[in-house]
Amino acid sequence: MPLYNRLKEHRAKIGVNQSQMGAMVGVSRQTISQIERGDYSPSVSLALRIAKVCGVTVEDIFTYEEEQSDET
């Protein structure tokens, strides 16, 4: 999946653990863990809530990169 994130870094900056972050944005600790590992892509509304809690833009946390094709 070409969606990368810096959630763990931003979460550390505001000094909260995964459980606290989950409670602040309305999801479980497991969901935060899955997002950080790249196993789960959040909805737009969840990404916006996460960014708001961290005090940054969505683009500061989440980066989408197109997969490069080997075809020429």
Rosetta blueprint (number, residue, H / E / L):
1 M L
2 P L
3 L E
4 Y E
5 N E
6 R L
7 L H
8 K H
9 E H
10 H H
11 R H
12 A H
13 K H
14 I L
15 G L
16 V L
17 N L
18 Q H
19 S H
20 Q H
21 M H
22 G H
23 A H
24 M H
25 V H
26 G L
27 V L
28 S L
29 R H
30 Q H
31 T H
32 I H
33 S H
34 Q H
35 I H
36 E H
37 R H
38 G L
39 D L
40 Y L
41 S L
42 P L
43 S L
44 V H
45 S H
46 L H
47 A H
48 L H
49 R H
50 I H
51 A H
52 K H
53 V H
54 C H
55 G L
56 V L
57 T L
58 V H
59 E H
60 D H
61 I H
62 F E
63 T E
64 Y E
65 E L
66 E L
67 E L
68 Q L
69 S L
70 D L
71 E L
72 T L
